[in-house]
């Protein structure tokens, strides 16, 4: 049995909606349109160019769509590979560290940007999704401004990252995935999928860390940020489908081509609804 809870709150006066779900009901899937119209539940996935993916989106050791086994510079289109953060869920039967975050070019690179062994093989990646690493394992010191600067330097300091819109003054609709918060079953084997109304990447990091996530990545943002879930109306009564786009396209929900799917046995209302 798996459980997912839906939550709604605010951060710095801006709305945040998120799902906390048991790890075993989460996967990465291809979609041919928007999360809102997908008839599935979860959050938008990685970056894309046309209908090809610019970030890692792997399920059961296979890219869910063309381009989904590597990262690329979104300002230059496919083929311009660069390193970006990837959250991995390894098969625990073949890898003792079943959740990891690495900054890589391809999901099956042998080492990441710091020389750490990735561990991805032809048969042990249950799923992986790419974006910008939130570096949740790191501790930054100094004033909050100094900490934010250090974090931004971690994701934009290398020219090949090309994360120009991730600076301190850039606020937008954003999406993120994290691992390690206490979940609805009382376990830390939990995934958080969060969508933010108008936040900086530093605020996204602070929020996910505040929920107890020990690793995670920032997914595609802006008009691509989309969350679809079930909630009870009124609380404890009927389940309805609901969705949220903090920065919607004016004419139609944006096609995003990949999503992190949540398919639990049970949905519950968490806080805020």
C-alpha positions as CSV (number, residue, x, y, z in Angstrom):
1,X,0.0,0.0,0.0
2,X,1.3,3.4,-0.9
3,X,0.0,6.9,0.2
4,X,0.3,10.4,-1.2
5,X,-0.7,13.6,0.6
6,X,-1.5,16.9,-1.0
7,X,-0.5,20.2,0.7
8,X,-0.8,23.9,0.2
9,X,1.1,26.6,2.0
10,X,2.9,29.9,1.4
11,X,6.5,31.0,1.4
12,X,7.4,34.7,1.6
13,X,3.7,35.4,0.9
14,X,3.7,33.3,-2.3
15,X,1.8,30.1,-2.8
16,X,3.4,26.7,-2.8
17,X,1.6,23.4,-3.5
18,X,3.2,20.0,-3.1
19,X,2.7,16.3,-2.9
20,X,4.5,14.1,-0.4
21,X,4.4,10.5,-1.6
22,X,5.8,7.1,-0.7
23,X,8.8,6.4,-2.9
24,X,7.4,3.1,-4.3
25,X,4.5,4.9,-6.1
26,X,6.8,7.3,-8.1
27,X,8.1,6.9,-11.6
28,X,9.3,9.0,-14.6
29,X,7.1,8.9,-17.7
30,X,6.7,10.3,-21.2
31,X,3.7,12.5,-22.0
32,X,2.7,14.0,-25.3
33,X,1.2,17.2,-23.8
34,X,0.8,18.9,-20.5
35,X,0.7,17.5,-17.0
36,X,-2.7,19.1,-16.6
37,X,-4.2,17.1,-19.5
38,X,-2.2,13.9,-18.9
39,X,-4.9,12.0,-16.9
40,X,-2.0,11.2,-14.5
41,X,-0.8,12.8,-11.3
42,X,2.5,14.3,-10.5
43,X,4.7,17.2,-11.6
44,X,6.4,18.3,-14.9
45,X,9.8,16.8,-15.6
46,X,13.0,18.2,-17.2
47,X,13.8,20.8,-19.9
48,X,13.0,20.2,-23.5
49,X,13.5,21.6,-27.0
50,X,10.7,20.9,-29.4
51,X,9.5,17.5,-28.2
52,X,13.0,16.3,-27.4
53,X,14.3,16.4,-23.9
54,X,17.3,18.4,-22.8
55,X,17.6,16.8,-19.4
56,X,17.7,13.2,-18.1
57,X,14.4,11.4,-17.9
58,X,15.0,7.7,-17.4
59,X,12.6,4.9,-16.3
60,X,13.8,1.3,-15.9
61,X,17.2,2.1,-17.5
62,X,15.7,3.6,-20.6
63,X,15.1,7.2,-21.7
64,X,11.4,8.0,-21.8
65,X,11.9,10.2,-24.8
66,X,14.6,11.2,-27.3
67,X,17.3,13.1,-25.5
68,X,16.2,11.9,-22.1
69,X,19.5,10.1,-21.2
70,X,21.6,13.3,-21.2
71,X,21.6,16.9,-20.3
72,X,22.0,19.8,-22.8
73,X,22.2,23.5,-22.8
74,X,18.7,24.8,-23.3
75,X,19.9,28.0,-24.9
76,X,21.6,26.1,-27.7
77,X,19.2,23.2,-28.3
78,X,20.0,19.4,-28.4
79,X,23.5,18.1,-28.7
80,X,25.2,20.8,-26.7
81,X,25.8,18.6,-23.7
82,X,26.5,20.1,-20.3
83,X,26.5,18.9,-16.7
84,X,23.3,19.2,-14.6
85,X,21.9,17.7,-11.5
86,X,20.2,14.3,-11.6
87,X,18.2,12.6,-8.9
88,X,18.6,8.8,-9.1
89,X,16.5,6.0,-7.7
90,X,18.6,2.9,-7.9
91,X,17.3,-0.6,-7.5
92,X,18.1,-1.3,-3.9
93,X,18.7,-5.0,-4.8
94,X,21.9,-4.0,-6.7
95,X,22.9,-0.7,-5.1
96,X,23.0,-0.1,-1.4
97,X,22.7,3.6,-1.8
98,X,19.3,3.6,-3.5
99,X,18.9,7.4,-3.8
100,X,21.7,9.7,-5.0
101,X,22.1,13.1,-6.6
102,X,24.9,13.7,-9.1
103,X,25.8,16.4,-11.6
104,X,26.5,14.6,-14.9
105,X,26.2,14.9,-18.6
106,X,24.7,11.5,-19.2
107,X,22.7,9.5,-16.7
108,X,25.2,6.6,-17.0
109,X,28.4,8.6,-16.7
110,X,30.9,6.7,-14.5
111,X,31.8,9.8,-12.4
112,X,30.1,13.1,-11.7
113,X,31.5,16.7,-11.8
114,X,33.3,16.1,-8.5
115,X,34.8,12.8,-9.4
116,X,32.4,10.8,-7.3
117,X,31.3,7.4,-8.7
118,X,27.8,7.5,-10.1
119,X,27.0,3.8,-10.0
120,X,24.5,3.8,-12.9
121,X,24.6,0.6,-14.9
122,X,22.6,-1.1,-17.6
123,X,20.3,-2.7,-15.0
124,X,20.1,-0.8,-11.8
125,X,18.3,2.6,-12.4
126,X,14.7,2.4,-11.5
127,X,14.3,6.1,-12.5
128,X,16.2,9.3,-12.8
129,X,15.2,12.9,-13.5
130,X,17.4,15.9,-14.3
131,X,17.4,19.6,-13.6
132,X,19.6,21.9,-11.5
133,X,21.0,20.3,-8.4
134,X,19.7,21.8,-5.1
135,X,22.9,20.6,-3.4
136,X,20.8,19.8,-0.3
137,X,23.7,17.8,1.3
138,X,25.9,20.9,1.4
139,X,26.0,23.3,4.3
140,X,26.6,27.0,3.4
141,X,27.9,29.4,6.1
142,X,27.8,33.1,6.6
143,X,24.9,35.6,6.2
144,X,22.0,34.4,4.2
145,X,23.1,36.6,1.3
146,X,26.5,34.9,1.4
147,X,25.0,31.5,1.6
148,X,22.8,32.2,-1.4
149,X,25.8,33.5,-3.3
150,X,27.7,30.4,-2.6
151,X,24.8,28.2,-3.7
152,X,24.3,30.2,-6.9
153,X,28.0,29.9,-7.6
154,X,27.7,26.1,-7.3
155,X,25.1,26.0,-10.1
156,X,26.2,28.8,-12.3
157,X,29.9,29.1,-11.5
158,X,31.0,26.8,-14.2
159,X,30.4,28.3,-17.7
160,X,29.3,25.0,-19.1
161,X,26.3,25.0,-16.8
162,X,24.8,28.0,-18.5
163,X,22.2,28.5,-15.8
164,X,22.0,32.2,-16.4
165,X,18.4,32.6,-15.2
166,X,19.2,31.0,-11.8
167,X,20.5,34.2,-10.2
168,X,19.6,35.9,-7.0
169,X,17.1,38.4,-8.6
170,X,15.3,35.9,-10.9
171,X,11.9,34.9,-9.5
172,X,9.5,32.7,-11.5
173,X,7.1,29.8,-11.3
174,X,9.3,26.8,-10.3
175,X,9.1,23.1,-9.8
176,X,11.3,20.7,-7.7
177,X,11.7,17.1,-6.6
178,X,13.3,16.1,-3.3
179,X,13.9,12.9,-1.3
180,X,14.0,12.2,2.4
181,X,11.2,14.1,4.1
182,X,9.0,12.2,6.5
183,X,6.1,10.8,4.5
184,X,2.5,9.8,4.9
185,X,3.5,6.3,6.0
186,X,5.9,7.7,8.6
187,X,8.9,6.7,6.5
188,X,11.8,8.8,5.2
189,X,11.6,6.8,1.9
190,X,9.6,9.7,0.6
191,X,9.4,11.9,-2.5
192,X,8.4,15.6,-2.4
193,X,7.0,17.2,-5.6
194,X,6.6,21.0,-5.2
195,X,5.4,23.8,-7.4
196,X,6.1,27.4,-6.5
197,X,4.1,30.5,-7.5
198,X,7.1,32.9,-7.7
199,X,10.4,32.0,-6.1
200,X,14.1,32.1,-6.6
201,X,16.1,28.9,-6.8
202,X,17.6,29.7,-3.4
203,X,14.0,29.9,-1.9
204,X,13.2,26.6,-3.6
205,X,16.3,25.0,-1.9
206,X,15.3,26.5,1.5
207,X,11.8,25.1,1.2
208,X,12.8,21.6,0.2
209,X,15.5,21.5,2.9
210,X,12.9,22.8,5.5
211,X,10.7,19.8,4.7
212,X,13.6,17.5,5.5
213,X,14.7,16.6,2.0
214,X,18.3,15.4,1.9
215,X,18.7,15.6,-1.9
216,X,16.9,17.0,-4.9
217,X,16.8,18.9,-8.1
218,X,15.1,21.9,-9.5
219,X,13.0,20.8,-12.5
220,X,11.8,22.9,-15.5
221,X,10.2,26.1,-14.4
222,X,8.2,29.1,-15.6
223,X,5.2,28.2,-17.8
224,X,6.3,24.5,-17.6
225,X,5.7,24.3,-13.9
226,X,2.6,22.1,-13.5
227,X,1.2,20.0,-10.7
228,X,-1.7,17.5,-10.9
229,X,-3.1,15.7,-7.8
230,X,-6.2,14.4,-6.0
231,X,-7.7,16.1,-3.0
232,X,-10.7,15.6,-0.8
233,X,-13.6,18.1,-1.0
234,X,-14.7,18.7,1.7
235,X,-11.8,17.3,3.7
236,X,-12.3,13.6,4.4
237,X,-15.1,13.3,1.8
238,X,-15.0,13.1,-2.0
239,X,-11.8,12.9,-4.0
240,X,-11.5,15.2,-7.0
241,X,-8.9,15.8,-9.6
242,X,-7.1,19.2,-9.3
243,X,-4.1,20.9,-10.9
244,X,-2.1,24.1,-10.6
245,X,0.0,26.1,-13.0
246,X,1.5,29.2,-11.2
247,X,2.6,30.8,-14.5
248,X,0.3,29.3,-17.1
249,X,0.6,29.9,-20.9
250,X,-2.2,32.3,-21.8
251,X,-3.8,30.1,-24.4
252,X,-3.2,26.5,-23.4
253,X,-1.3,24.4,-20.8
254,X,2.2,24.1,-22.0
255,X,3.3,20.7,-23.5
256,X,6.2,19.5,-21.3
257,X,6.8,16.0,-22.7
258,X,7.9,14.3,-19.4
259,X,6.7,14.1,-15.9
260,X,7.4,12.6,-12.5
261,X,4.3,10.5,-11.9
262,X,2.7,9.6,-8.6
263,X,0.3,6.6,-8.6
264,X,-0.5,5.8,-5.0
265,X,-3.0,3.3,-3.5
266,X,-4.5,6.1,-1.4
267,X,-4.7,9.9,-1.6
268,X,-5.2,12.1,1.5
269,X,-5.4,15.8,2.2
270,X,-2.4,17.1,4.0
271,X,-2.1,20.6,5.4
272,X,-3.7,23.7,3.7
273,X,-6.6,22.0,1.9
